[in-house]
Amino acid sequence: MNNDTFVTLEIRGHAALVRFNRPEQLNAMNSRMIAQLCDALVAADAEAGVKVIVLGGHGSSFMAGADIKEYAALTEDTFADFQRRGARVYALIEQSPKLVVAAVNGYALGGGFEIALASDLIVAHAEAKLGLPEIRLGLLPGGGGTQRLMRKLPANRALELLVTGAARTAEQWHDWGVVNVVSEGDAVEAAIGWCQRFAEASPEALAHAKRLTRAARDLPFADGLAQEYEALRELHRTPYAKARIDEFARRGS
């Protein structure tokens, strides 16, 4: 594999596997990885047969945050540019019509955990460590960590984790309802197998499910119900739904 390949993309049936590839640095994010990750996410979105994008890391970890050596060399302007370009990663994940699943082995810290929080689902090995340690550098999360964490946890728990910078095991995050846990083996391979459960769903239904559940956090209840109704009507008109309904009806007769 080319030493300049910081992100890999592999198609496995209905899943696109996007993996961070700086294992010696625990996949710490640098500027070149940001660019390649954006390209990989766009390419995965363009694959018509792909229903789920699985994000993972080569080596022992998911991603141990930003590359602090690069951080140390940034000026005020280049630091701001780094954050702006990083923001596109989170936007591509959240705006993708495909489900995005973060598969976490080892460490998911700082920007790595923010990528996981931006994803639709998180599958993590039980002993994985996840957290936002930026405050220990005199900083705060810059990839939406303060906002997304508050939408996942009660306010007092989220604030405690932000101001202490403490990492917690996947089992603890599971108890808080944030991740699904894999007790044995590799989280990436487990996530690929886990995502086969989505294989029978249509891409359109998955896209609507993602959009509606995300919107439900912010929309008034009545508006969310209205959007759900319109999505159902749209799906009912699709050839996929008509074929599956007819097939089910024939089996039952």
Secondary structure, DSSP 8 states (H G I E B T S, - for coil): --TT--EEEEEETTEEEEEE--GGGTT-B-HHHHHHHHHHHHHHHH-TT--EEEEEESTT-SEESB-HHHHHH--HHHHHHHHHHHHHHHHHHHH-SSEEEEEE-SEEETHHHHHHHHSSEEEEETT-EEE--GGGGT---SSSHHHHHHHHS-HHHHHHHHHH--EEEHHHHHHTTS-EEE-SS-HHHHHHHHGGGGTTS-HHHHHHHHHHHHHTTTS-HHHHHHHHHHHHHHHHTSHHHHHHHHHHHHHH-
